[in-house]
């Protein structure tokens, strides 16, 4: 599954396309976790969500 996500993400030209490609290969439970963390902790290169440390 990781190989498929990497392959699709490599073809993406924008962040939105990469995000969509990732969501296509995740299971529904993983999608919920990803979307929940995205809502709580907007992505920023200088900030790592507390639970990911």
PDB file of N, H, CA, C and O in Angstrom:
ATOM      1  N   UNK A   1       0.827  -1.182   0.000  1.00  0.00           N
ATOM      2  CA  UNK A   1       0.000   0.000   0.000  1.00  0.00           C
ATOM      3  C   UNK A   1       0.876   1.251   0.000  1.00  0.00           C
ATOM      4  O   UNK A   1       0.542   2.237  -0.658  1.00  0.00           O
ATOM      5  N   UNK A   2       1.977   1.223   0.721  1.00  0.00           N
ATOM      6  H   UNK A   2       2.248   0.422   1.255  1.00  0.00           H
ATOM      7  CA  UNK A   2       2.866   2.381   0.767  1.00  0.00           C
ATOM      8  C   UNK A   2       3.462   2.659  -0.610  1.00  0.00           C
ATOM      9  O   UNK A   2       3.589   3.815  -1.013  1.00  0.00           O
ATOM     10  N   UNK A   3       3.826   1.604  -1.327  1.00  0.00           N
ATOM     11  H   UNK A   3       3.723   0.665  -0.999  1.00  0.00           H
ATOM     12  CA  UNK A   3       4.381   1.790  -2.670  1.00  0.00           C
ATOM     13  C   UNK A   3       3.379   2.471  -3.593  1.00  0.00           C
ATOM     14  O   UNK A   3       3.744   3.341  -4.383  1.00  0.00           O
ATOM     15  N   UNK A   4       2.130   2.075  -3.490  1.00  0.00           N
ATOM     16  H   UNK A   4       1.834   1.368  -2.847  1.00  0.00           H
ATOM     17  CA  UNK A   4       1.083   2.670  -4.311  1.00  0.00           C
ATOM     18  C   UNK A   4       0.903   4.146  -3.969  1.00  0.00           C
ATOM     19  O   UNK A   4       0.745   4.978  -4.863  1.00  0.00           O
ATOM     20  N   UNK A   5       0.927   4.470  -2.686  1.00  0.00           N
ATOM     21  H   UNK A   5       1.056   3.795  -1.960  1.00  0.00           H
ATOM     22  CA  UNK A   5       0.789   5.869  -2.262  1.00  0.00           C
ATOM     23  C   UNK A   5       1.964   6.700  -2.759  1.00  0.00           C
ATOM     24  O   UNK A   5       1.777   7.830  -3.211  1.00  0.00           O
ATOM     25  N   UNK A   6       3.166   6.155  -2.679  1.00  0.00           N
ATOM     26  H   UNK A   6       3.318   5.238  -2.312  1.00  0.00           H
ATOM     27  CA  UNK A   6       4.359   6.868  -3.144  1.00  0.00           C
ATOM     28  C   UNK A   6       4.293   7.083  -4.647  1.00  0.00           C
ATOM     29  O   UNK A   6       4.596   8.169  -5.141  1.00  0.00           O
ATOM     30  N   UNK A   7       3.901   6.055  -5.362  1.00  0.00           N
ATOM     31  H   UNK A   7       3.654   5.173  -4.960  1.00  0.00           H
ATOM     32  CA  UNK A   7       3.802   6.149  -6.820  1.00  0.00           C
ATOM     33  C   UNK A   7       2.794   7.218  -7.241  1.00  0.00           C
ATOM     34  O   UNK A   7       3.076   8.037  -8.116  1.00  0.00           O
ATOM     35  N   UNK A   8       1.629   7.204  -6.619  1.00  0.00           N
ATOM     36  H   UNK A   8       1.400   6.539  -5.908  1.00  0.00           H
ATOM     37  CA  UNK A   8       0.601   8.194  -6.962  1.00  0.00           C
ATOM     38  C   UNK A   8       1.008   9.595  -6.512  1.00  0.00           C
ATOM     39  O   UNK A   8       0.768  10.574  -7.218  1.00  0.00           O
ATOM     40  N   UNK A   9       1.617   9.683  -5.349  1.00  0.00           N
ATOM     41  H   UNK A   9       1.812   8.888  -4.776  1.00  0.00           H
ATOM     42  CA  UNK A   9       2.060  10.984  -4.841  1.00  0.00           C
ATOM     43  C   UNK A   9       3.148  11.596  -5.699  1.00  0.00           C
ATOM     44  O   UNK A   9       3.209  12.816  -5.848  1.00  0.00           O
ATOM     45  N   UNK A  10       4.013  10.758  -6.267  1.00  0.00           N
ATOM     46  H   UNK A  10       3.964   9.766  -6.146  1.00  0.00           H
ATOM     47  CA  UNK A  10       5.093  11.256  -7.120  1.00  0.00           C
ATOM     48  C   UNK A  10       4.553  11.875  -8.403  1.00  0.00           C
ATOM     49  O   UNK A  10       5.168  12.781  -8.966  1.00  0.00           O
ATOM     50  N   UNK A  11       3.416  11.394  -8.862  1.00  0.00           N
ATOM     51  H   UNK A  11       2.916  10.658  -8.406  1.00  0.00           H
ATOM     52  CA  UNK A  11       2.813  11.928 -10.081  1.00  0.00           C
ATOM     53  C   UNK A  11       2.063  13.234  -9.819  1.00  0.00           C
ATOM     54  O   UNK A  11       1.764  13.975 -10.755  1.00  0.00           O
ATOM     55  N   UNK A  12       1.762  13.514  -8.568  1.00  0.00           N
ATOM     56  H   UNK A  12       2.004  12.912  -7.807  1.00  0.00           H
ATOM     57  CA  UNK A  12       0.994  14.713  -8.219  1.00  0.00           C
ATOM     58  C   UNK A  12       1.829  15.963  -8.463  1.00  0.00           C
ATOM     59  O   UNK A  12       3.035  15.980  -8.215  1.00  0.00           O
ATOM     60  N   UNK A  13       1.180  16.987  -8.942  1.00  0.00           N
ATOM     61  H   UNK A  13       0.201  16.973  -9.143  1.00  0.00           H
ATOM     62  CA  UNK A  13       1.865  18.250  -9.204  1.00  0.00           C
ATOM     63  C   UNK A  13       1.511  19.315  -8.175  1.00  0.00           C
ATOM     64  O   UNK A  13       2.149  20.367  -8.122  1.00  0.00           O
ATOM     65  N   UNK A  14       0.506  19.049  -7.365  1.00  0.00           N
ATOM     66  H   UNK A  14      -0.012  18.195  -7.408  1.00  0.00           H
ATOM     67  CA  UNK A  14       0.124  19.995  -6.322  1.00  0.00           C
ATOM     68  C   UNK A  14      -0.096  19.238  -5.020  1.00  0.00           C
ATOM     69  O   UNK A  14      -0.252  18.017  -5.009  1.00  0.00           O
ATOM     70  N   UNK A  15      -0.105  19.988  -3.925  1.00  0.00           N
ATOM     71  H   UNK A  15       0.022  20.980  -3.934  1.00  0.00           H
ATOM     72  CA  UNK A  15      -0.360  19.374  -2.626  1.00  0.00           C
ATOM     73  C   UNK A  15      -1.746  18.738  -2.601  1.00  0.00           C
ATOM     74  O   UNK A  15      -1.924  17.657  -2.039  1.00  0.00           O
ATOM     75  N   UNK A  16      -2.715  19.395  -3.199  1.00  0.00           N
ATOM     76  H   UNK A  16      -2.571  20.273  -3.655  1.00  0.00           H
ATOM     77  CA  UNK A  16      -4.088  18.870  -3.208  1.00  0.00           C
ATOM     78  C   UNK A  16      -4.149  17.527  -3.934  1.00  0.00           C
ATOM     79  O   UNK A  16      -4.843  16.616  -3.482  1.00  0.00           O
ATOM     80  N   UNK A  17      -3.434  17.391  -5.050  1.00  0.00           N
ATOM     81  H   UNK A  17      -2.870  18.131  -5.416  1.00  0.00           H
ATOM     82  CA  UNK A  17      -3.413  16.126  -5.785  1.00  0.00           C
ATOM     83  C   UNK A  17      -2.733  15.037  -4.960  1.00  0.00           C
ATOM     84  O   UNK A  17      -3.182  13.890  -4.956  1.00  0.00           O
ATOM     85  N   UNK A  18      -1.656  15.388  -4.265  1.00  0.00           N
ATOM     86  H   UNK A  18      -1.291  16.319  -4.268  1.00  0.00           H
ATOM     87  CA  UNK A  18      -0.954  14.410  -3.434  1.00  0.00           C
ATOM     88  C   UNK A  18      -1.844  13.952  -2.281  1.00  0.00           C
ATOM     89  O   UNK A  18      -1.874  12.768  -1.947  1.00  0.00           O
ATOM     90  N   UNK A  19      -2.560  14.886  -1.679  1.00  0.00           N
ATOM     91  H   UNK A  19      -2.535  15.848  -1.950  1.00  0.00           H
ATOM     92  CA  UNK A  19      -3.476  14.566  -0.583  1.00  0.00           C
ATOM     93  C   UNK A  19      -4.584  13.631  -1.074  1.00  0.00           C
ATOM     94  O   UNK A  19      -4.927  12.661  -0.398  1.00  0.00           O
ATOM     95  N   UNK A  20      -5.131  13.921  -2.233  1.00  0.00           N
ATOM     96  H   UNK A  20      -4.851  14.708  -2.782  1.00  0.00           H
ATOM     97  CA  UNK A  20      -6.185  13.086  -2.806  1.00  0.00           C
ATOM     98  C   UNK A  20      -5.661  11.684  -3.106  1.00  0.00           C
ATOM     99  O   UNK A  20      -6.346  10.694  -2.848  1.00  0.00           O
ATOM    100  N   UNK A  21      -4.451  11.599  -3.647  1.00  0.00           N
ATOM    101  H   UNK A  21      -3.894  12.403  -3.856  1.00  0.00           H
ATOM    102  CA  UNK A  21      -3.848  10.297  -3.947  1.00  0.00           C
ATOM    103  C   UNK A  21      -3.653   9.485  -2.670  1.00  0.00           C
ATOM    104  O   UNK A  21      -3.877   8.275  -2.657  1.00  0.00           O
ATOM    105  N   UNK A  22      -3.238  10.152  -1.601  1.00  0.00           N
ATOM    106  H   UNK A  22      -3.056  11.135  -1.611  1.00  0.00           H
ATOM    107  CA  UNK A  22      -3.052   9.455  -0.331  1.00  0.00           C
ATOM    108  C   UNK A  22      -4.384   8.943   0.205  1.00  0.00           C
ATOM    109  O   UNK A  22      -4.473   7.800   0.655  1.00  0.00           O
ATOM    110  N   UNK A  23      -5.408   9.769   0.162  1.00  0.00           N
ATOM    111  H   UNK A  23      -5.336  10.697  -0.203  1.00  0.00           H
ATOM    112  CA  UNK A  23      -6.715   9.361   0.680  1.00  0.00           C
ATOM    113  C   UNK A  23      -7.297   8.191  -0.103  1.00  0.00           C
ATOM    114  O   UNK A  23      -8.055   7.396   0.453  1.00  0.00           O
ATOM    115  N   UNK A  24      -6.955   8.073  -1.381  1.00  0.00           N
ATOM    116  H   UNK A  24      -6.339   8.718  -1.833  1.00  0.00           H
ATOM    117  CA  UNK A  24      -7.464   6.971  -2.199  1.00  0.00           C
ATOM    118  C   UNK A  24      -6.921   5.618  -1.762  1.00  0.00           C
ATOM    119  O   UNK A  24      -7.594   4.602  -1.934  1.00  0.00           O
ATOM    120  N   UNK A  25      -5.719   5.585  -1.202  1.00  0.00           N
ATOM    121  H   UNK A  25      -5.172   6.411  -1.062  1.00  0.00           H
ATOM    122  CA  UNK A  25      -5.119   4.300  -0.836  1.00  0.00           C
ATOM    123  C   UNK A  25      -5.282   3.962   0.647  1.00  0.00           C
ATOM    124  O   UNK A  25      -4.989   2.838   1.054  1.00  0.00           O
ATOM    125  N   UNK A  26      -5.743   4.910   1.456  1.00  0.00           N
ATOM    126  H   UNK A  26      -5.982   5.823   1.126  1.00  0.00           H
ATOM    127  CA  UNK A  26      -5.933   4.638   2.876  1.00  0.00           C
ATOM    128  C   UNK A  26      -7.256   3.916   3.122  1.00  0.00           C
ATOM    129  O   UNK A  26      -8.219   4.066   2.371  1.00  0.00           O
ATOM    130  N   UNK A  27      -7.271   3.131   4.194  1.00  0.00           N
ATOM    131  H   UNK A  27      -6.488   3.010   4.805  1.00  0.00           H
ATOM    132  CA  UNK A  27      -8.519   2.495   4.609  1.00  0.00           C
ATOM    133  C   UNK A  27      -9.423   3.566   5.221  1.00  0.00           C
ATOM    134  O   UNK A  27      -8.940   4.640   5.576  1.00  0.00           O
ATOM    135  N   UNK A  28     -10.718   3.297   5.350  1.00  0.00           N
ATOM    136  H   UNK A  28     -11.111   2.424   5.061  1.00  0.00           H
ATOM    137  CA  UNK A  28     -11.614   4.296   5.955  1.00  0.00           C
ATOM    138  C   UNK A  28     -11.173   4.746   7.352  1.00  0.00           C
ATOM    139  O   UNK A  28     -11.295   5.925   7.684  1.00  0.00           O
ATOM    140  N   UNK A  29     -10.664   3.824   8.170  1.00  0.00           N
ATOM    141  H   UNK A  29     -10.564   2.866   7.900  1.00  0.00           H
ATOM    142  CA  UNK A  29     -10.191   4.200   9.508  1.00  0.00           C
ATOM    143  C   UNK A  29      -8.986   5.130   9.425  1.00  0.00           C
ATOM    144  O   UNK A  29      -8.897   6.113  10.161  1.00  0.00           O
ATOM    145  N   UNK A  30      -8.057   4.809   8.520  1.00  0.00           N
ATOM    146  H   UNK A  30      -8.130   4.010   7.922  1.00  0.00           H
ATOM    147  CA  UNK A  30      -6.876   5.648   8.350  1.00  0.00           C
ATOM    148  C   UNK A  30      -7.257   7.017   7.795  1.00  0.00           C
ATOM    149  O   UNK A  30      -6.682   8.031   8.190  1.00  0.00           O
ATOM    150  N   UNK A  31      -8.219   7.046   6.885  1.00  0.00           N
ATOM    151  H   UNK A  31      -8.686   6.222   6.564  1.00  0.00           H
ATOM    152  CA  UNK A  31      -8.688   8.320   6.341  1.00  0.00           C
ATOM    153  C   UNK A  31      -9.247   9.197   7.458  1.00  0.00           C
ATOM    154  O   UNK A  31      -8.965  10.393   7.513  1.00  0.00           O
ATOM    155  N   UNK A  32     -10.031   8.608   8.337  1.00  0.00           N
ATOM    156  H   UNK A  32     -10.260   7.636   8.292  1.00  0.00           H
ATOM    157  CA  UNK A  32     -10.619   9.366   9.443  1.00  0.00           C
ATOM    158  C   UNK A  32      -9.533   9.939  10.346  1.00  0.00           C
ATOM    159  O   UNK A  32      -9.619  11.093  10.767  1.00  0.00           O
ATOM    160  N   UNK A  33      -8.511   9.138  10.646  1.00  0.00           N
ATOM    161  H   UNK A  33      -8.441   8.200  10.304  1.00  0.00           H
ATOM    162  CA  UNK A  33      -7.412   9.618  11.485  1.00  0.00           C
ATOM    163  C   UNK A  33      -6.661  10.747  10.794  1.00  0.00           C
ATOM    164  O   UNK A  33      -6.326  11.749  11.426  1.00  0.00           O
ATOM    165  N   UNK A  34      -6.393  10.594   9.500  1.00  0.00           N
ATOM    166  H   UNK A  34      -6.665   9.780   8.986  1.00  0.00           H
ATOM    167  CA  UNK A  34      -5.669  11.607   8.735  1.00  0.00           C
ATOM    168  C   UNK A  34      -6.456  12.909   8.700  1.00  0.00           C
ATOM    169  O   UNK A  34      -5.902  13.980   8.950  1.00  0.00           O
ATOM    170  N   UNK A  35      -7.737  12.823   8.393  1.00  0.00           N
ATOM    171  H   UNK A  35      -8.188  11.954   8.190  1.00  0.00           H
ATOM    172  CA  UNK A  35      -8.565  14.025   8.293  1.00  0.00           C
ATOM    173  C   UNK A  35      -8.760  14.675   9.655  1.00  0.00           C
ATOM    174  O   UNK A  35      -8.833  15.901   9.749  1.00  0.00           O
ATOM    175  N   UNK A  36      -8.846  13.868  10.718  1.00  0.00           N
ATOM    176  H   UNK A  36      -8.787  12.873  10.642  1.00  0.00           H
ATOM    177  CA  UNK A  36      -8.995  14.403  12.064  1.00  0.00           C
ATOM    178  C   UNK A  36      -7.738  15.152  12.484  1.00  0.00           C
ATOM    179  O   UNK A  36      -7.831  16.242  13.048  1.00  0.00           O
ATOM    180  N   UNK A  37      -6.569  14.586  12.220  1.00  0.00           N
ATOM    181  H   UNK A  37      -6.494  13.700  11.762  1.00  0.00           H
ATOM    182  CA  UNK A  37      -5.319  15.249  12.597  1.00  0.00           C
ATOM    183  C   UNK A  37      -5.104  16.506  11.764  1.00  0.00           C
ATOM    184  O   UNK A  37      -4.544  17.488  12.250  1.00  0.00           O
ATOM    185  N   UNK A  38      -5.548  16.476  10.514  1.00  0.00           N
ATOM    186  H   UNK A  38      -6.003  15.678  10.119  1.00  0.00           H
ATOM    187  CA  UNK A  38      -5.416  17.647   9.655  1.00  0.00           C
ATOM    188  C   UNK A  38      -6.288  18.791  10.179  1.00  0.00           C
ATOM    189  O   UNK A  38      -5.906  19.959  10.098  1.00  0.00           O
ATOM    190  N   UNK A  39      -7.445  18.449  10.709  1.00  0.00           N
ATOM    191  H   UNK A  39      -7.755  17.501  10.775  1.00  0.00           H
ATOM    192  CA  UNK A  39      -8.353  19.465  11.249  1.00  0.00           C
ATOM    193  C   UNK A  39      -7.787  20.060  12.542  1.00  0.00           C
ATOM    194  O   UNK A  39      -7.883  21.266  12.770  1.00  0.00           O
ATOM    195  N   UNK A  40      -7.201  19.210  13.382  1.00  0.00           N
ATOM    196  H   UNK A  40      -7.123  18.230  13.197  1.00  0.00           H
ATOM    197  CA  UNK A  40      -6.680  19.673  14.669  1.00  0.00           C
ATOM    198  C   UNK A  40      -5.350  20.399  14.532  1.00  0.00           C
ATOM    199  O   UNK A  40      -5.105  21.389  15.222  1.00  0.00           O
ATOM    200  N   UNK A  41      -4.504  19.918  13.658  1.00  0.00           N
ATOM    201  H   UNK A  41      -4.702  19.114  13.097  1.00  0.00           H
ATOM    202  CA  UNK A  41      -3.159  20.462  13.527  1.00  0.00           C
ATOM    203  C   UNK A  41      -2.867  20.793  12.068  1.00  0.00           C
ATOM    204  O   UNK A  41      -2.332  19.950  11.348  1.00  0.00           O
ATOM    205  N   UNK A  42      -3.202  21.992  11.617  1.00  0.00           N
ATOM    206  H   UNK A  42      -3.636  22.677  12.202  1.00  0.00           H
ATOM    207  CA  UNK A  42      -2.908  22.344  10.219  1.00  0.00           C
ATOM    208  C   UNK A  42      -1.416  22.179   9.940  1.00  0.00           C
ATOM    209  O   UNK A  42      -0.582  22.476  10.795  1.00  0.00           O
ATOM    210  N   UNK A  43      -1.093  21.716   8.766  1.00  0.00           N
ATOM    211  H   UNK A  43      -1.771  21.475   8.072  1.00  0.00           H
ATOM    212  CA  UNK A  43       0.290  21.444   8.420  1.00  0.00           C
ATOM    213  C   UNK A  43       1.105  22.726   8.391  1.00  0.00           C
ATOM    214  O   UNK A  43       0.679  23.737   7.833  1.00  0.00           O
ATOM    215  N   UNK A  44       2.259  22.670   8.988  1.00  0.00           N
ATOM    216  H   UNK A  44       2.605  21.849   9.441  1.00  0.00           H
ATOM    217  CA  UNK A  44       3.221  23.768   8.937  1.00  0.00           C
ATOM    218  C   UNK A  44       4.599  23.134   9.053  1.00  0.00           C
ATOM    219  O   UNK A  44       4.801  22.263   9.900  1.00  0.00           O
ATOM    220  N   UNK A  45       5.550  23.547   8.226  1.00  0.00           N
ATOM    221  H   UNK A  45       5.386  24.255   7.539  1.00  0.00           H
ATOM    222  CA  UNK A  45       6.864  22.895   8.233  1.00  0.00           C
ATOM    223  C   UNK A  45       7.611  23.039   9.554  1.00  0.00           C
ATOM    224  O   UNK A  45       8.444  22.193   9.878  1.00  0.00           O
ATOM    225  N   UNK A  46       7.339  24.076  10.315  1.00  0.00           N
ATOM    226  H   UNK A  46       6.662  24.764  10.052  1.00  0.00           H
ATOM    227  CA  UNK A  46       8.060  24.311  11.562  1.00  0.00           C
ATOM    228  C   UNK A  46       7.346  23.723  12.779  1.00  0.00           C
ATOM    229  O   UNK A  46       7.859  23.808  13.895  1.00  0.00           O
ATOM    230  N   UNK A  47       6.170  23.130  12.577  1.00  0.00           N
ATOM    231  H   UNK A  47       5.753  23.061  11.670  1.00  0.00           H
ATOM    232  CA  UNK A  47       5.396  22.630  13.709  1.00  0.00           C
ATOM    233  C   UNK A  47       5.059  21.151  13.515  1.00  0.00           C
ATOM    234  O   UNK A  47       4.571  20.744  12.460  1.00  0.00           O
ATOM    235  N   UNK A  48       5.328  20.363  14.546  1.00  0.00           N
ATOM    236  H   UNK A  48       5.724  20.694  15.402  1.00  0.00           H
ATOM    237  CA  UNK A  48       4.999  18.939  14.521  1.00  0.00           C
ATOM    238  C   UNK A  48       3.890  18.720  15.544  1.00  0.00           C
ATOM    239  O   UNK A  48       4.015  19.174  16.681  1.00  0.00           O
ATOM    240  N   UNK A  49       2.816  18.043  15.174  1.00  0.00           N
ATOM    241  H   UNK A  49       2.714  17.674  14.250  1.00  0.00           H
ATOM    242  CA  UNK A  49       1.740  17.796  16.142  1.00  0.00           C
ATOM    243  C   UNK A  49       2.272  17.086  17.382  1.00  0.00           C
ATOM    244  O   UNK A  49       3.123  16.205  17.258  1.00  0.00           O
ATOM    245  N   UNK A  50       1.800  17.440  18.566  1.00  0.00           N
ATOM    246  H   UNK A  50       1.109  18.155  18.668  1.00  0.00           H
ATOM    247  CA  UNK A  50       2.316  16.860  19.816  1.00  0.00           C
ATOM    248  C   UNK A  50       2.289  15.340  19.851  1.00  0.00           C
ATOM    249  O   UNK A  50       3.232  14.734  20.358  1.00  0.00           O
ATOM    250  N   UNK A  51       1.249  14.703  19.334  1.00  0.00           N
ATOM    251  H   UNK A  51       0.483  15.196  18.921  1.00  0.00           H
ATOM    252  CA  UNK A  51       1.176  13.245  19.421  1.00  0.00           C
ATOM    253  C   UNK A  51       2.095  12.549  18.427  1.00  0.00           C
ATOM    254  O   UNK A  51       2.280  11.335  18.519  1.00  0.00           O
ATOM    255  N   UNK A  52       2.674  13.277  17.482  1.00  0.00           N
ATOM    256  H   UNK A  52       2.524  14.263  17.407  1.00  0.00           H
ATOM    257  CA  UNK A  52       3.569  12.672  16.496  1.00  0.00           C
ATOM    258  C   UNK A  52       5.018  12.685  16.976  1.00  0.00           C
ATOM    259  O   UNK A  52       5.888  12.101  16.329  1.00  0.00           O
ATOM    260  N   UNK A  53       5.282  13.338  18.088  1.00  0.00           N
ATOM    261  H   UNK A  53       4.576  13.813  18.613  1.00  0.00           H
ATOM    262  CA  UNK A  53       6.666  13.443  18.567  1.00  0.00           C
ATOM    263  C   UNK A  53       7.112  12.198  19.274  1.00  0.00           C
ATOM    264  O   UNK A  53       8.250  12.124  19.737  1.00  0.00           O
TER     265      UNK A  53
END
